[in-house]
Amino acid sequence: MPLLFSYGTLQKPQVQTETFGRLLHGTPDVLIGYQLRYVEITDPEVLRKSQRQFHPIIAHTGNNADTVSGVLFEITDAELAQADRYEVDDYKRIEATFASGKIGFIYVEK
C-alpha cells in the first residue's frame, strides 16, 4: 500500500470522507529539509471541501533544520489517484523519506 504524507487539509475528516469515501488511518511523522508555506486556492470544489482559501504547501530547502510535521497515511492506489485530483494546479506529487525512515508520497510546490 502506498503511504501519503499530509501536512494540511487532507488531515480534515470532511476532506477525507469526500475525497476517499472513508476516514484514513495514519501515524505522525516528520519531513526533514522542507519548509511550510501557503498558497491561495481558487478551485471551487477544493474550496468547498476544505472550507479554506489558503492551503499549506511545502517546498524543498535542503536544510535539515527545516521540518514539516504531519501524518503518514496508508492508502490504496485508487485513493492515491483521488488525492492527485484533489491536489490541484499548484502541487506536484513526489516520493520522500521521512524521519521514521519510511518512504511515501508528498505534494510539494510545483
FIKOLZA-1660 file (N, C-alpha, C; in steps of 0.1 Angstrom, whole numbers, plus 5000, padded with zeros to 4 digits):
% residues 110
   i   px   py   pz ch aa at
   1 5008 4988 5000  A  M  N
   1 5000 5000 5000  A  M CA
   1 5009 5012 5000  A  M  C
   2 5005 5022 4992  A  P  N
   2 5013 5035 4992  A  P CA
   2 5011 5042 5005  A  P  C
   3 5021 5050 5009  A  L  N
   3 5020 5059 5020  A  L CA
   3 5019 5073 5015  A  L  C
   4 5010 5081 5021  A  L  N
   4 5008 5095 5017  A  L CA
   4 5009 5104 5029  A  L  C
   5 5018 5114 5028  A  F  N
   5 5020 5123 5039  A  F CA
   5 5011 5135 5038  A  F  C
   6 5004 5138 5048  A  S  N
   6 4995 5150 5048  A  S CA
   6 5000 5160 5059  A  S  C
   7 5002 5172 5055  A  Y  N
   7 5006 5183 5064  A  Y CA
   7 4995 5194 5064  A  Y  C
   8 4984 5191 5058  A  G  N
   8 4974 5202 5056  A  G CA
   8 4959 5196 5056  A  G  C
   9 4952 5200 5046  A  T  N
   9 4937 5198 5046  A  T CA
   9 4934 5183 5045  A  T  C
  10 4942 5175 5039  A  L  N
  10 4939 5160 5038  A  L CA
  10 4938 5154 5052  A  L  C
  11 4942 5161 5063  A  Q  N
  11 4940 5156 5076  A  Q CA
  11 4926 5158 5081  A  Q  C
  12 4918 5167 5075  A  K  N
  12 4905 5170 5079  A  K CA
  12 4895 5159 5076  A  K  C
  13 4887 5155 5086  A  P  N
  13 4878 5144 5083  A  P CA
  13 4868 5146 5071  A  P  C
  14 4863 5158 5070  A  Q  N
  14 4854 5161 5059  A  Q CA
  14 4861 5160 5046  A  Q  C
  15 4873 5164 5044  A  V  N
  15 4881 5163 5032  A  V CA
  15 4883 5148 5029  A  V  C
  16 4887 5140 5039  A  Q  N
  16 4889 5126 5037  A  Q CA
  16 4877 5119 5033  A  Q  C
  17 4865 5121 5039  A  T  N
  17 4853 5114 5035  A  T CA
  17 4848 5118 5022  A  T  C
  18 4850 5130 5018  A  E  N
  18 4845 5135 5005  A  E CA
  18 4855 5131 4994  A  E  C
  19 4868 5130 4997  A  T  N
  19 4878 5126 4987  A  T CA
  19 4879 5111 4985  A  T  C
  20 4879 5104 4997  A  F  N
  20 4882 5090 4997  A  F CA
  20 4870 5081 5000  A  F  C
  21 4860 5087 5006  A  G  N
  21 4848 5079 5010  A  G CA
  21 4850 5072 5023  A  G  C
  22 4860 5076 5030  A  R  N
  22 4863 5070 5044  A  R CA
  22 4873 5079 5051  A  R  C
  23 4874 5076 5064  A  L  N
  23 4884 5083 5072  A  L CA
  23 4897 5075 5071  A  L  C
  24 4908 5081 5069  A  L  N
  24 4921 5075 5068  A  L CA
  24 4927 5072 5082  A  L  C
  25 4936 5062 5082  A  H  N
  25 4943 5059 5095  A  H CA
  25 4958 5062 5092  A  H  C
  26 4964 5069 5101  A  G  N
  26 4979 5071 5099  A  G CA
  26 4986 5073 5112  A  G  C
  27 4999 5076 5110  A  T  N
  27 5008 5079 5121  A  T CA
  27 5015 5092 5119  A  T  C
  28 5017 5099 5130  A  P  N
  28 5025 5111 5129  A  P CA
  28 5039 5109 5124  A  P  C
  29 5044 5118 5116  A  D  N
  29 5058 5117 5111  A  D CA
  29 5063 5131 5108  A  D  C
  30 5075 5132 5104  A  V  N
  30 5082 5145 5101  A  V CA
  30 5089 5144 5088  A  V  C
  31 5088 5154 5080  A  L  N
  31 5096 5155 5068  A  L CA
  31 5107 5165 5070  A  L  C
  32 5119 5161 5067  A  I  N
  32 5131 5169 5070  A  I CA
  32 5136 5176 5057  A  I  C
  33 5140 5188 5058  A  G  N
  33 5146 5196 5047  A  G CA
  33 5135 5203 5038  A  G  C
  34 5123 5205 5044  A  Y  N
  34 5112 5212 5037  A  Y CA
  34 5107 5223 5046  A  Y  C
  35 5101 5232 5040  A  Q  N
  35 5095 5244 5047  A  Q CA
  35 5081 5246 5043  A  Q  C
  36 5072 5249 5053  A  L  N
  36 5058 5251 5050  A  L CA
  36 5056 5266 5046  A  L  C
  37 5047 5267 5035  A  R  N
  37 5043 5280 5030  A  R CA
  37 5028 5279 5028  A  R  C
  38 5022 5289 5022  A  Y  N
  38 5008 5289 5019  A  Y CA
  38 5005 5294 5005  A  Y  C
  39 4995 5288 4999  A  V  N
  39 4991 5291 4985  A  V CA
  39 4976 5294 4985  A  V  C
  40 4972 5304 4977  A  E  N
  40 4957 5306 4975  A  E CA
  40 4951 5296 4966  A  E  C
  41 4940 5290 4970  A  I  N
  41 4933 5280 4962  A  I CA
  41 4921 5287 4956  A  I  C
  42 4919 5285 4943  A  T  N
  42 4908 5290 4936  A  T CA
  42 4898 5280 4930  A  T  C
  43 4902 5267 4930  A  D  N
  43 4893 5256 4925  A  D CA
  43 4881 5255 4934  A  D  C
  44 4869 5257 4929  A  P  N
  44 4857 5258 4937  A  P CA
  44 4854 5245 4945  A  P  C
  45 4857 5233 4939  A  E  N
  45 4854 5221 4946  A  E CA
  45 4864 5219 4958  A  E  C
  46 4876 5222 4956  A  V  N
  46 4886 5221 4967  A  V CA
  46 4882 5231 4978  A  V  C
  47 4878 5243 4974  A  L  N
  47 4874 5253 4984  A  L CA
  47 4862 5248 4992  A  L  C
  48 4852 5242 4985  A  R  N
  48 4841 5237 4992  A  R CA
  48 4844 5226 5002  A  R  C
  49 4853 5216 4998  A  K  N
  49 4857 5205 5006  A  K CA
  49 4865 5210 5018  A  K  C
  50 4874 5219 5016  A  S  N
  50 4884 5223 5027  A  S CA
  50 4878 5234 5035  A  S  C
  51 4870 5242 5029  A  Q  N
  51 4865 5254 5036  A  Q CA
  51 4876 5264 5040  A  Q  C
  52 4887 5264 5031  A  R  N
  52 4898 5273 5034  A  R CA
  52 4903 5278 5020  A  R  C
  53 4906 5291 5020  A  Q  N
  53 4911 5297 5008  A  Q CA
  53 4926 5296 5006  A  Q  C
  54 4933 5295 5017  A  F  N
  54 4947 5294 5017  A  F CA
  54 4951 5280 5023  A  F  C
  55 4958 5273 5015  A  H  N
  55 4962 5259 5019  A  H CA
  55 4978 5259 5021  A  H  C
  56 4982 5250 5030  A  P  N
  56 4996 5249 5032  A  P CA
  56 5002 5242 5019  A  P  C
  57 5015 5245 5017  A  I  N
  57 5022 5239 5006  A  I CA
  57 5037 5238 5011  A  I  C
  58 5044 5228 5007  A  I  N
  58 5058 5227 5011  A  I CA
  58 5068 5228 5000  A  I  C
  59 5079 5234 5003  A  A  N
  59 5090 5235 4993  A  A CA
  59 5103 5229 4999  A  A  C
  60 5111 5223 4990  A  H  N
  60 5123 5217 4995  A  H CA
  60 5133 5228 4997  A  H  C
  61 5140 5228 5009  A  T  N
  61 5150 5237 5012  A  T CA
  61 5164 5231 5012  A  T  C
  62 5164 5218 5015  A  G  N
  62 5177 5211 5017  A  G CA
  62 5184 5213 5030  A  G  C
  63 5178 5221 5038  A  N  N
  63 5183 5225 5052  A  N CA
  63 5177 5215 5062  A  N  C
  64 5185 5207 5068  A  N  N
  64 5179 5197 5078  A  N CA
  64 5173 5204 5090  A  N  C
  65 5175 5217 5092  A  A  N
  65 5169 5224 5103  A  A CA
  65 5154 5227 5100  A  A  C
  66 5151 5226 5087  A  D  N
  66 5137 5229 5083  A  D CA
  66 5129 5216 5083  A  D  C
  67 5118 5215 5091  A  T  N
  67 5110 5203 5092  A  T CA
  67 5095 5207 5090  A  T  C
  68 5087 5197 5086  A  V  N
  68 5073 5198 5085  A  V CA
  68 5067 5186 5092  A  V  C
  69 5058 5188 5101  A  S  N
  69 5051 5177 5108  A  S CA
  69 5038 5174 5101  A  S  C
  70 5034 5162 5102  A  G  N
  70 5022 5158 5095  A  G CA
  70 5018 5143 5099  A  G  C
  71 5010 5137 5091  A  V  N
  71 5005 5124 5093  A  V CA
  71 5008 5116 5080  A  V  C
  72 5013 5104 5082  A  L  N
  72 5016 5095 5071  A  L CA
  72 5005 5084 5071  A  L  C
  73 4997 5085 5060  A  F  N
  73 4985 5076 5058  A  F CA
  73 4988 5065 5049  A  F  C
  74 4982 5053 5053  A  E  N
  74 4982 5042 5043  A  E CA
  74 4970 5043 5035  A  E  C
  75 4972 5043 5021  A  I  N
  75 4961 5044 5012  A  I CA
  75 4962 5034 5001  A  I  C
  76 4952 5033 4993  A  T  N
  76 4953 5024 4981  A  T CA
  76 4958 5031 4969  A  T  C
  77 4961 5024 4959  A  D  N
  77 4965 5030 4946  A  D CA
  77 4953 5039 4941  A  D  C
  78 4941 5034 4942  A  A  N
  78 4929 5042 4937  A  A CA
  78 4928 5055 4945  A  A  C
  79 4931 5054 4958  A  E  N
  79 4930 5066 4967  A  E CA
  79 4941 5076 4963  A  E  C
  80 4952 5071 4960  A  L  N
  80 4963 5080 4955  A  L CA
  80 4959 5088 4943  A  L  C
  81 4952 5081 4934  A  A  N
  81 4947 5088 4922  A  A CA
  81 4937 5099 4926  A  A  C
  82 4929 5096 4936  A  Q  N
  82 4919 5105 4941  A  Q CA
  82 4926 5117 4947  A  Q  C
  83 4936 5115 4954  A  A  N
  83 4944 5126 4961  A  A CA
  83 4950 5134 4950  A  A  C
  84 4955 5128 4939  A  D  N
  84 4960 5136 4928  A  D CA
  84 4950 5146 4922  A  D  C
  85 4937 5141 4922  A  R  N
  85 4927 5150 4916  A  R CA
  85 4924 5161 4926  A  R  C
  86 4925 5158 4939  A  Y  N
  86 4922 5169 4950  A  Y CA
  86 4933 5179 4950  A  Y  C
  87 4946 5175 4949  A  E  N
  87 4957 5184 4950  A  E CA
  87 4959 5190 4936  A  E  C
  88 4953 5202 4934  A  V  N
  88 4952 5208 4920  A  V CA
  88 4965 5215 4916  A  V  C
  89 4964 5224 4907  A  D  N
  89 4974 5231 4899  A  D CA
  89 4987 5234 4906  A  D  C
  90 4987 5239 4918  A  D  N
  90 4999 5244 4925  A  D CA
  90 5008 5233 4930  A  D  C
  91 5003 5220 4930  A  Y  N
  91 5010 5209 4937  A  Y CA
  91 5015 5199 4927  A  Y  C
  92 5026 5192 4931  A  K  N
  92 5030 5180 4923  A  K CA
  92 5034 5169 4933  A  K  C
  93 5032 5157 4930  A  R  N
  93 5035 5146 4939  A  R CA
  93 5049 5140 4936  A  R  C
  94 5056 5138 4947  A  I  N
  94 5070 5132 4946  A  I CA
  94 5071 5122 4958  A  I  C
  95 5081 5114 4957  A  E  N
  95 5085 5105 4968  A  E CA
  95 5095 5112 4978  A  E  C
  96 5094 5108 4990  A  A  N
  96 5103 5114 5000  A  A CA
  96 5105 5103 5011  A  A  C
  97 5116 5105 5019  A  T  N
  97 5119 5097 5030  A  T CA
  97 5116 5106 5043  A  T  C
  98 5110 5100 5053  A  F  N
  98 5106 5107 5065  A  F CA
  98 5115 5104 5076  A  F  C
  99 5114 5111 5087  A  A  N
  99 5122 5109 5099  A  A CA
  99 5121 5095 5104  A  A  C
 100 5110 5088 5102  A  S  N
 100 5108 5075 5107  A  S CA
 100 5116 5065 5098  A  S  C
 101 5121 5069 5087  A  G  N
 101 5128 5060 5077  A  G CA
 101 5118 5055 5066  A  G  C
 102 5105 5057 5068  A  K  N
 102 5096 5052 5058  A  K CA
 102 5096 5061 5046  A  K  C
 103 5092 5055 5035  A  I  N
 103 5092 5063 5022  A  I CA
 103 5078 5064 5017  A  I  C
 104 5074 5076 5013  A  G  N
 104 5060 5078 5009  A  G CA
 104 5059 5090 5000  A  G  C
 105 5047 5093 4996  A  F  N
 105 5044 5104 4987  A  F CA
 105 5041 5117 4994  A  F  C
 106 5045 5128 4989  A  I  N
 106 5042 5141 4994  A  I CA
 106 5038 5150 4982  A  I  C
 107 5030 5160 4985  A  Y  N
 107 5027 5170 4975  A  Y CA
 107 5035 5183 4978  A  Y  C
 108 5042 5187 4968  A  V  N
 108 5051 5199 4970  A  V CA
 108 5047 5210 4960  A  V  C
 109 5053 5221 4962  A  E  N
 109 5051 5232 4954  A  E CA
 109 5057 5229 4940  A  E  C
 110 5049 5232 4929  A  K  N
 110 5054 5230 4916  A  K CA
 110 5066 5239 4913  A  K  C
% end
